[in-house]
Amino acid sequence: MKEKFLMLGLLVLAIFAFVTVVNAEETKIGSVTADDIKKALGMSVYVQGGYTYNFEDPDSQENELRVFDHKANSFTLDLAQLVFVKDAPMNGVGFKLKLSAGETAKWIHSRGLGTSDDSFDLTEAYIEYLAPLGKGLKFSFGKFVTYHGAEVIEAKDNPNYSRSLLFNYAIPFTHTGLKVAYPFSDAVNASLHIVNGWDNTDDNNKGKTIGLSIGYIPIEQLSMVFNLMNGPEQDSNNSDNRFLFDWVGTIKPVKNLALILNVDYAREDNAAVDGDARWYGTAGIAKYDFSDLFGLALRAEYFKDDDGVRTGAAQSLKELTITPEFRIARGIVIRPEYRHDWSDKEVFDSGTKKTQDTFALGVMYTW
């Protein structure tokens, strides 16, 4: 299995090398360009890397309480992805296949697909059918990324280079199961999820987790998503449930300015030493594009882990991040980033400090 993933990873890197050496718009096979082939296959390639400097220069070489950017003072190949997508036409079938490699892939494995030292991941693999009922009732079956949260796995689709505390600790990464979605109108859409649970390809109990997502766009400048999920997540335990409420609101009051708010609240039965566990938090992100070439994002958040079941210590965490963005060429984005984390407990630098400061430089390329 590892050999197969290795071959897929080499394929991703080979495609990237080809794209960077040859101008895709001018490369032709007869009258067909490379972009024509890419479009026909529904294919895209994404590569992301970076360097994160920790001002404390920790002996562990770890940025505490980080996930994807956990390596301190080290260059990393964060992510290399190869994606194939075909949207389902009315009364037709579509699919999505997303293959990931790199440091990020180690953290997003679902149970039953990969281990913590495996640098390759089958991130999404599902088929979909669009039934000709009303505006189109879409059924998706397989493995897909979570619908929770304001951020996603790929940095290019987030305002910041690093991920928020809420993304890292409050919500899952992926689900395996069935999703049914319907657009009631231009303003309201909804989806129902019946899945194995949080990051489980192989279920760890006999229960199933039920999720509901409702999107609402009352005006062009405001959109909201209300997400719920409830089900048993503990090993061989079908009765103690984990409940998650997730809300994301996006406001665009003026041109080039986006304000994103995210609220999460979770509770799990009998998950803490003395009973039920709770974790919750809120995050705010502001991004302004000064031009087609430059933008600036600011993120601030608070996360409370009442019982230490998510972060390993009962604590209140905060972080502040500022991220300039330079779009220097087609498909290439560079983001320098400063981030300050602080806690009410000594959890940073091997449990000796309450604060942590890092500077990162992220580079992203999409074809």
Secondary structure, 3 states (H helix, E strand, C coil): CHHHHHHHHHHHHHHHHHHHHCCCCCCEECCEEHHHHHHHHCEEEEEEEEEEEECCCCCCCECCCCCCCCECCEEEEEEEEEEEEECCCECCEEEEEEEEECCHHHCCCCECCCCCCCCEEEEEEEEEEEECCCCCEEEEEEEEECCCCCCCCCHHHCCCCCCCHHHHHHCCCEEEEEEEEEECCCCEEEEEEEECCCCECCCCCCCCEEEEEEEEEEECCEEEEEEEEEEECCCCCCCCEEEEEEEEEEECCCCCEEEEEEEEEEEEEEEECCEEEEEEEEEEEEEEECCCCEEEEEEEEEEEECCCCCCCCCEEEEEEEEEEEEEEECCEEEEEEEEEEEECCCCECCCCECEEEEEEEEEEEEC
